[in-house]
Each structure stands twice: as structure tokens, then as C-alpha cells.
Amino acid sequence: MSSISTLLIRNLHDVFGENDPVRRRAAIDEIYAEDSVFYDPNNGVYRGRDEIDRVAGAIKATHPDFQYQPIAEPEESGDGGRVSWVSGRPGEAPAYAGTDFIIARDGRIAAVYLFFDKLP
């Protein structure tokens, strides 16, 4: 069982921040529930590990050198949590920012809600 904070950070780095498709898929299988859902405010809803894997790979392919960095410690409440982050090329100003909210079930991510934020 993973803590919600760990799930949030692993989702940033091991799923959406991972260039290697084999490592990304292994992380998805480990931290996402089989029936998980990812809500993207720009592109809709993705259901299940296969779709989340596909969209995470597609997002990463648009900017393979970008890295996600939390800008605050993850917060937890009940079976949910959130983490705010920035993304961009290392050593440069961030290109964009967001907040991930998750709902966990049995130590895995059941749902991710992505919100894009104004850069700090």
C-alpha cells in the first residue's frame, strides 16, 4: 500500500515524467487501479491503464526534455490528495504549471484530476 503523497509524486515522475515506455507502463501497473480514470481539462477523459499509458506517452513525446517539479509538499485528506507542480526544461523558467488531485483506493490511484494553473 502506497501513501497518497507517494502516489502523487510517483505519478508526476514515473508516469507523466517518464520517457521510457517500459518503465512508464510498469509504474502505471503498480500505482494505478485497473479501472482508473484520468480527467484532462483540455482533452477529456481517459479510462483504464492502457488509455492512461497512451496519453502519458503522447504528452511526454511533445516535450521529452521537460521535467515535473512539485512546488509544495503533497497534501492529503481522507482518500484524496493534491500536489502543485511546474514543468519545463531543467535550468530554464517553467513553461507551465498545474495541480493534480487524486482519489486513492486500496493503495492505488483510482482517479486523477488535472488542473492547469497560472505560473507562480
Phi and psi restraints in degrees (value plus and minus 20) as a CYANA .aco file:
   2 SER   PHI    -119.8   -79.8
   2 SER   PSI     127.3   167.3
   3 SER   PHI     -92.6   -52.6
   3 SER   PSI     138.0   178.0
   4 ILE   PHI     -81.7   -41.7
   4 ILE   PSI     -59.7   -19.7
   5 SER   PHI     -81.1   -41.1
   5 SER   PSI     -62.4   -22.4
   6 THR   PHI     -83.3   -43.3
   6 THR   PSI     -62.6   -22.6
   7 LEU   PHI     -80.3   -40.3
   7 LEU   PSI     -62.4   -22.4
   8 LEU   PHI     -81.5   -41.5
   8 LEU   PSI     -66.8   -26.8
   9 ILE   PHI     -89.3   -49.3
   9 ILE   PSI     -61.5   -21.5
  10 ARG   PHI     -84.0   -44.0
  10 ARG   PSI     -56.8   -16.8
  11 ASN   PHI     -81.8   -41.8
  11 ASN   PSI     -62.0   -22.0
  12 LEU   PHI     -83.6   -43.6
  12 LEU   PSI     -71.6   -31.6
  13 HIS   PHI    -107.0   -67.0
  13 HIS   PSI     -66.2   -26.2
  14 ASP   PHI    -107.5   -67.5
  14 ASP   PSI     -37.7     2.3
  15 VAL   PHI    -129.6   -89.6
  15 VAL   PSI     -91.4   -51.4
  16 PHE   PHI     -97.2   -57.2
  16 PHE   PSI     -37.5     2.5
  17 GLY   PHI    -120.5   -80.5
  17 GLY   PSI     -16.7    23.3
  18 GLU   PHI    -116.4   -76.4
  18 GLU   PSI     105.9   145.9
  19 ASN   PHI    -102.9   -62.9
  19 ASN   PSI     -50.3   -10.3
  20 ASP   PHI     -99.3   -59.3
  20 ASP   PSI      96.1   136.1
  21 PRO   PHI     -83.8   -43.8
  21 PRO   PSI     -50.2   -10.2
  22 VAL   PHI     -90.7   -50.7
  22 VAL   PSI     -64.9   -24.9
  23 ARG   PHI     -87.2   -47.2
  23 ARG   PSI     -58.9   -18.9
  24 ARG   PHI     -80.6   -40.6
  24 ARG   PSI     -66.7   -26.7
  25 ARG   PHI     -85.5   -45.5
  25 ARG   PSI     -58.7   -18.7
  26 ALA   PHI     -81.5   -41.5
  26 ALA   PSI     -61.3   -21.3
  27 ALA   PHI     -85.5   -45.5
  27 ALA   PSI     -62.5   -22.5
  28 ILE   PHI     -80.0   -40.0
  28 ILE   PSI     -66.2   -26.2
  29 ASP   PHI     -83.0   -43.0
  29 ASP   PSI     -50.1   -10.1
  30 GLU   PHI    -101.7   -61.7
  30 GLU   PSI     -60.2   -20.2
  31 ILE   PHI    -127.1   -87.1
  31 ILE   PSI     -31.6     8.4
  32 TYR   PHI    -123.2   -83.2
  32 TYR   PSI     120.6   160.6
  33 ALA   PHI     -86.9   -46.9
  33 ALA   PSI     133.1   173.1
  34 GLU   PHI     -78.7   -38.7
  34 GLU   PSI     -55.9   -15.9
  35 ASP   PHI    -121.7   -81.7
  35 ASP   PSI       8.2    48.2
  36 SER   PHI     -85.0   -45.0
  36 SER   PSI     141.5   181.5
  37 VAL   PHI    -155.1  -115.1
  37 VAL   PSI     118.1   158.1
  38 PHE   PHI    -138.7   -98.7
  38 PHE   PSI     101.7   141.7
  39 TYR   PHI    -122.6   -82.6
  39 TYR   PSI      92.6   132.6
  40 ASP   PHI    -126.2   -86.2
  40 ASP   PSI     101.1   141.1
  41 PRO   PHI     -84.8   -44.8
  41 PRO   PSI     -41.2    -1.2
  42 ASN   PHI    -115.7   -75.7
  42 ASN   PSI     -49.3    -9.3
  43 ASN   PHI    -145.7  -105.7
  43 ASN   PSI     -17.2    22.8
  44 GLY   PHI      83.4   123.4
  44 GLY   PSI    -173.7  -133.7
  45 VAL   PHI    -132.4   -92.4
  45 VAL   PSI     116.1   156.1
  46 TYR   PHI    -140.7  -100.7
  46 TYR   PSI     106.5   146.5
  47 ARG   PHI    -135.1   -95.1
  47 ARG   PSI     110.4   150.4
  48 GLY   PHI      69.6   109.6
  48 GLY   PSI     139.7   179.7
  49 ARG   PHI     -81.5   -41.5
  49 ARG   PSI     -58.9   -18.9
  50 ASP   PHI     -82.8   -42.8
  50 ASP   PSI     -64.2   -24.2
  51 GLU   PHI     -89.2   -49.2
  51 GLU   PSI     -58.9   -18.9
  52 ILE   PHI     -85.0   -45.0
  52 ILE   PSI     -60.7   -20.7
  53 ASP   PHI     -80.7   -40.7
  53 ASP   PSI     -65.8   -25.8
  54 ARG   PHI     -81.8   -41.8
  54 ARG   PSI     -68.2   -28.2
  55 VAL   PHI     -90.5   -50.5
  55 VAL   PSI     -57.0   -17.0
  56 ALA   PHI     -82.7   -42.7
  56 ALA   PSI     -61.5   -21.5
  57 GLY   PHI     -84.8   -44.8
  57 GLY   PSI     -61.1   -21.1
  58 ALA   PHI     -85.8   -45.8
  58 ALA   PSI     -61.4   -21.4
  59 ILE   PHI     -83.7   -43.7
  59 ILE   PSI     -67.7   -27.7
  60 LYS   PHI     -83.4   -43.4
  60 LYS   PSI     -55.1   -15.1
  61 ALA   PHI     -84.7   -44.7
  61 ALA   PSI     -45.0    -5.0
  62 THR   PHI     -94.2   -54.2
  62 THR   PSI     -40.2    -0.2
  63 HIS   PHI    -175.8  -135.8
  63 HIS   PSI      52.6    92.6
  64 PRO   PHI     -84.3   -44.3
  64 PRO   PSI     -39.7     0.3
  65 ASP   PHI    -113.1   -73.1
  65 ASP   PSI     -23.7    16.3
  66 PHE   PHI     -94.9   -54.9
  66 PHE   PSI     127.8   167.8
  67 GLN   PHI    -145.4  -105.4
  67 GLN   PSI     123.0   163.0
  68 TYR   PHI    -111.8   -71.8
  68 TYR   PSI     112.4   152.4
  69 GLN   PHI    -150.8  -110.8
  69 GLN   PSI     102.7   142.7
  70 PRO   PHI     -81.6   -41.6
  70 PRO   PSI     123.0   163.0
  71 ILE   PHI    -126.6   -86.6
  71 ILE   PSI     -21.4    18.6
  72 ALA   PHI    -175.1  -135.1
  72 ALA   PSI     142.3   182.3
  73 GLU   PHI     -85.6   -45.6
  73 GLU   PSI     123.8   163.8
  74 PRO   PHI     -78.9   -38.9
  74 PRO   PSI     128.9   168.9
  75 GLU   PHI    -136.7   -96.7
  75 GLU   PSI     124.6   164.6
  76 GLU   PHI    -144.8  -104.8
  76 GLU   PSI     126.1   166.1
  77 SER   PHI    -172.7  -132.7
  77 SER   PSI      95.0   135.0
  78 GLY   PHI      39.9    79.9
  78 GLY   PSI    -145.7  -105.7
  79 ASP   PHI    -118.0   -78.0
  79 ASP   PSI      -2.2    37.8
  80 GLY   PHI    -144.8  -104.8
  80 GLY   PSI     148.0   188.0
  81 GLY   PHI    -185.6  -145.6
  81 GLY   PSI     147.4   187.4
  82 ARG   PHI    -166.2  -126.2
  82 ARG   PSI     134.9   174.9
  83 VAL   PHI    -165.5  -125.5
  83 VAL   PSI     114.3   154.3
  84 SER   PHI    -117.0   -77.0
  84 SER   PSI     124.3   164.3
  85 TRP   PHI    -168.7  -128.7
  85 TRP   PSI     146.1   186.1
  86 VAL   PHI    -146.5  -106.5
  86 VAL   PSI     139.7   179.7
  87 SER   PHI    -160.3  -120.3
  87 SER   PSI     124.3   164.3
  88 GLY   PHI     151.8   191.8
  88 GLY   PSI    -194.6  -154.6
  89 ARG   PHI     -95.1   -55.1
  89 ARG   PSI     117.4   157.4
  90 PRO   PHI     -75.8   -35.8
  90 PRO   PSI     115.5   155.5
  91 GLY   PHI      65.1   105.1
  91 GLY   PSI     -24.8    15.2
  92 GLU   PHI    -135.9   -95.9
  92 GLU   PSI     145.6   185.6
  93 ALA   PHI     -82.9   -42.9
  93 ALA   PSI     126.3   166.3
  94 PRO   PHI     -79.4   -39.4
  94 PRO   PSI     124.8   164.8
  95 ALA   PHI    -108.1   -68.1
  95 ALA   PSI     -50.9   -10.9
  96 TYR   PHI    -180.7  -140.7
  96 TYR   PSI     149.0   189.0
  97 ALA   PHI    -158.8  -118.8
  97 ALA   PSI     139.0   179.0
  98 GLY   PHI    -183.0  -143.0
  98 GLY   PSI     156.4   196.4
  99 THR   PHI    -153.5  -113.5
  99 THR   PSI     110.3   150.3
 100 ASP   PHI    -122.7   -82.7
 100 ASP   PSI     109.3   149.3
 101 PHE   PHI    -130.8   -90.8
 101 PHE   PSI     115.0   155.0
 102 ILE   PHI    -146.6  -106.6
 102 ILE   PSI     134.9   174.9
 103 ILE   PHI    -135.2   -95.2
 103 ILE   PSI     108.0   148.0
 104 ALA   PHI    -125.8   -85.8
 104 ALA   PSI     130.0   170.0
 105 ARG   PHI    -163.6  -123.6
 105 ARG   PSI     104.1   144.1
 106 ASP   PHI      34.2    74.2
 106 ASP   PSI      19.6    59.6
 107 GLY   PHI      58.6    98.6
 107 GLY   PSI      -9.2    30.8
 108 ARG   PHI    -150.6  -110.6
 108 ARG   PSI     142.0   182.0
 109 ILE   PHI     -95.8   -55.8
 109 ILE   PSI     102.5   142.5
 110 ALA   PHI    -115.1   -75.1
 110 ALA   PSI     -54.0   -14.0
 111 ALA   PHI    -171.2  -131.2
 111 ALA   PSI     122.4   162.4
 112 VAL   PHI    -143.1  -103.1
 112 VAL   PSI     111.0   151.0
 113 TYR   PHI    -136.5   -96.5
 113 TYR   PSI      96.8   136.8
 114 LEU   PHI    -117.7   -77.7
 114 LEU   PSI     112.5   152.5
 115 PHE   PHI    -147.2  -107.2
 115 PHE   PSI     112.0   152.0
 116 PHE   PHI    -108.5   -68.5
 116 PHE   PSI     119.2   159.2
 117 ASP   PHI    -136.1   -96.1
 117 ASP   PSI     143.6   183.6
 118 LYS   PHI     -91.1   -51.1
 118 LYS   PSI     124.7   164.7
 119 LEU   PHI     -82.4   -42.4
 119 LEU   PSI     119.6   159.6
